[in-house]
Amino acid sequence: MRRSLRSKIIAHTFLGLGAITMIFPFLWMISTSLKDISEVFVFPPTFFGEDIRFDNYLQVSERFPFGQFFVNSLKVTSIVVIAQLITGSMAGFAFARLQFKGRDVLFALYLATLMVPPQVTMIPNFITMTHYNLVDTHAALYLPQMANAFSTFLLRQFFLTIPKSLEDAAKIDGCTPFGIYWRIFLPLCKPALATLGVFIFMFVWNDFMGPLVFINSIEKMTLPLGLASMQGMYATDWPVLMAGTVISILPVIMIFLLAQDFFIKGVTLSGLKE
């Protein structure tokens, strides 16, 4: 009994330390966004300065085209999320439910592309975008990401869990393969679509490397690249930069909270498995 209690105390201690380690950068970010620049690196450190400086949040948009960065990120991220949900669900349905020659081999080859690091395809993508005069446009950011093997794999695995009896019943009613996908499978996979949508949103919203390679104009920068451009060569206004960073993570938090209901509904769908 004592040994079990000791194990629980040790486990909770490590979990608590891990939680503090992960939360500390966020607390430092919020704290810094509310301080004067002269109070950022004082020792001993304080959570709040002498005055709470909410005007740092106003200076973000006054000194930088932060609103344009935000709109650009929203535009690119929305296009990629919608495109990947459409292409991923259609390809996942085909690999899970349709019978055609070489299906499994083709899926294995498609899945193997997950092992290729994005950095490897960066130069071929840049050459392709240069050939089509798409460098320094948002199309260079979302076109290479319209389809993804991970999206296809995740949705295919979900489609495999749906009972075949539903598909057979739809066929008896005269549904075509596209009708089965659109009317039966797609409504059932809302939890998987929501989960995948959150993953894609977080990845594209926080992507820094792609905009760094393809975007040159400041008015076309997305948020990660725009925040990086706020850093000066000799000095950086850390409170203003942290205020911009706090604003930039708000959409991710909102998307996660909105998708929570779908995560819970996904558990109830387990009753449909054969």
Secondary structure by P-SEA (a helix, b strand, c coil): caaaaaaaaaaaaaaaaaaaaaaaaaaaaaaaaaccccccccccccccccccccccccccccccaaaaaaaaaaaaaaaaaaaaaaaaaaaaaaaccccccaaaaaaaaaaaccccccccaaaaaaaaaaaaccccccccccccccccaaaaaaaaaaaaaccaaaaaaaaaacccaaaaacccccccaaaaaaaaaaaaaaaaaaccaaaaacccccccccaaaaaaacccccccaaaaaaaaaaaaaaaaaaaaaaaaaaaaaaaaaccccc
